[in-house]
Amino acid sequence: MEIAVLLFIIAVIFVSRSIKIVPQQNAWVVERLGKYQSSLAPGLNFLVPFVDKVAYKHSLKEIPLDVPSQVCITRDNTQLQVDGILYFQVTDPMRASYGSSNYIMAVTQLAQTSLRSVIGKLELDKTFEERDMINAQIVAAIDEAALNWGVKVLRYEIKDLTPPAEILRAMQAQITAEREKRALIAASEGRRQEQINIATGEREAFIARSEGEKQSQINMAQGEAAAIISVAEATADAIRKVASAINEPGGEQAVQLKVAERAVDAYGKVAADATTTLIVPGNMSELSALIGTAMTLVGKTQAKA
């Protein structure tokens, strides 16, 4: 009975040392008699009992590593408190086991030294503007060295950039001054635009008034021209009617009678004026001669027509 129990215990120990189940996203490094033998993949694996042993176990998942805060000196000799977080992943279990005694500490120290080197090349203002560039340079510097450690650096992110209190107050004063400057510029631009708008409105109003006056004068001139044409047409029509009436029977006698009446009326008006000296012709036949001359002119006018 005791022998059976002993054999069972030996079998359990033998099985436990020969069968290994590796979880997903893990890699186990096996040594045979103290020398690297192989890396076990996830799943069921078999080892030689008492000869092979699992020396290292690595997780192949992405690992976030908090990089401790440190003081960096910028190019313009300003102290800056900086901390960040680093993301890396084990890609070669064998190198991760034998390339460095502690690859996590090695990656952390390299991240800090690379960060100090990059920050030292930049001025204070640029450190806030060039975060992406800083992150990229740190990843490139660490990734090159981490190849020997079986580690792949995925990305680095700066969490905080904290300058001294005096620098913060100076930056706040600069921001306030800049905002006041922008406010003054905006106000002056508003006044300038207002004056431009007023001048433009006055110019357009003046143009509109001058255009109205111009159109008014054009309309008046056109009205006066139309009136003159109408009067001339009416006068010409009256003359044509008078000429036509003279050509009718008794027309000439009517004209003589009309001229005589006008002459008598003219003499009467002259005689009625007390301030006028009237000289009456001694021979009244001269009046008949005057009427005859008028009729001769009328006849010539008809002939030309």
HELIX and SHEET records of a PDB file:
HELIX    1   1 GLU A    2  SER A   18  1                                  17    
HELIX    2   2 PRO A   93  TYR A   98  1                                   6    
HELIX    3   3 TYR A  103  GLY A  120  1                                  18    
HELIX    4   4 LEU A  124  GLU A  129  1                                   6    
HELIX    5   5 ARG A  131  ALA A  146  1                                  16    
HELIX    6   6 LEU A  147  TRP A  149  5                                   3    
HELIX    7   7 ALA A  165  ASN A  247  1                                  83    
HELIX    8   8 GLY A  251  ALA A  272  1                                  22    
HELIX    9   9 SER A  285  LYS A  304  1                                  20    
SHEET    1   A 2 ILE A  19  VAL A  22  0                                        
SHEET    2   A 2 GLY A  43  PHE A  46 -1                                        
SHEET    1   B 3 LYS A  35  LEU A  40  0                                        
SHEET    2   B 3 ASN A  26  ARG A  32 -1                                        
SHEET    3   B 3 ASP A  52  SER A  59 -1                                        
SHEET    1   C 3 ILE A  63  ILE A  73  0                                        
SHEET    2   C 3 GLN A  79  VAL A  90 -1                                        
SHEET    3   C 3 VAL A 151  THR A 162 -1                                        
END                                                                             
